[in-house]
């Protein structure tokens, strides 16, 4: 039976993303930045939101956790909202994006 109201996208920080990983939580980490931006630096284990990934996610369990990231959290929030509107229920947005990852988790990832 469907939910009466869609759930909200949960906002997390890069540090919270790291904590999820450290706890061994299973989730898809989806980077909505362009290939050129990803060439500068990536969060390890993330995959680009290209057409193939998009189609795979649409076919996946709508209750499986998906974490979206971008540069500063705006584009990833829009992507997470897109999936929320399609019935996905376990969505996260890294509100400080890869910039936050570079500043608080892994300074080896270049900032731009």
KANOR-V690715 format. One record per residue. N is the residue number from 1. RES is the residue in one letter. PHI is phi in whole degrees, -180 to 180 (NA if undefined). D_LAST is the distance of its C-alpha to the last C-alpha in Angstrom with 2 decimals. Layout:
<<N	RES	PHI	D_LAST> <N	RES	PHI	D_LAST>>
This chain:
<<1	X	NA	45.02> <2	X	-73	41.94> <3	X	-78	40.37> <4	X	-72	41.48> <5	X	-135	38.04> <6	X	-62	34.61> <7	X	-79	32.71> <8	X	-79	29.55> <9	X	-73	26.09> <10	X	-86	25.38> <11	X	-89	22.24> <12	X	-131	20.97> <13	X	-93	18.25> <14	X	-59	16.27> <15	X	-64	19.02> <16	X	-68	21.64> <17	X	-60	20.27> <18	X	-59	20.59> <19	X	-63	24.07> <20	X	-60	25.07> <21	X	-64	24.27> <22	X	-61	26.07> <23	X	-81	29.06> <24	X	78	29.16> <25	X	-65	28.86> <26	X	-95	28.81> <27	X	-164	26.36> <28	X	-87	24.36> <29	X	-109	20.57> <30	X	-116	19.27> <31	X	-100	15.71> <32	X	-94	15.84> <33	X	-73	12.63> <34	X	-74	13.42> <35	X	-56	14.27> <36	X	-64	11.72> <37	X	-67	8.83> <38	X	-65	11.03> <39	X	-66	11.40> <40	X	-75	7.98> <41	X	-180	9.18> <42	X	-137	11.84> <43	X	-83	14.03> <44	X	-53	17.21> <45	X	89	19.96> <46	X	-81	18.12> <47	X	-129	19.28> <48	X	-73	18.07> <49	X	-86	20.01> <50	X	-100	21.82> <51	X	-60	25.47> <52	X	-63	26.91> <53	X	-63	25.07> <54	X	-56	25.91> <55	X	-64	29.55> <56	X	-62	29.71> <57	X	-64	28.46> <58	X	-63	30.98> <59	X	-88	33.71> <60	X	-79	32.76> <61	X	-60	34.41> <62	X	-68	33.31> <63	X	-99	33.64> <64	X	-73	31.37> <65	X	-71	28.17> <66	X	-130	24.92> <67	X	-110	21.55> <68	X	-107	18.85> <69	X	-141	15.12> <70	X	-150	12.12> <71	X	-77	8.71> <72	X	-123	10.64> <73	X	103	14.20> <74	X	-81	15.63> <75	X	-64	15.96> <76	X	-67	17.02> <77	X	-63	19.56> <78	X	-64	20.99> <79	X	-65	21.33> <80	X	-62	23.06> <81	X	-62	25.29> <82	X	-57	26.20> <83	X	-72	27.46> <84	X	-60	29.18> <85	X	-67	31.10> <86	X	-98	32.28> <87	X	97	33.86> <88	X	-76	31.35> <89	X	-120	31.96> <90	X	-132	29.64> <91	X	-113	26.11> <92	X	-129	23.14> <93	X	-123	19.80> <94	X	-81	16.99> <95	X	-66	16.46> <96	X	-108	13.29> <97	X	55	11.82> <98	X	-68	9.59> <99	X	-62	7.76> <100	X	-65	11.41> <101	X	-61	12.14> <102	X	-65	9.79> <103	X	-77	11.33> <104	X	-115	14.83> <105	X	-116	15.73> <106	X	-137	14.10> <107	X	-65	12.13> <108	X	-75	12.44> <109	X	-84	9.79> <110	X	-61	6.58> <111	X	-95	3.77> <112	X	-148	0.00>>
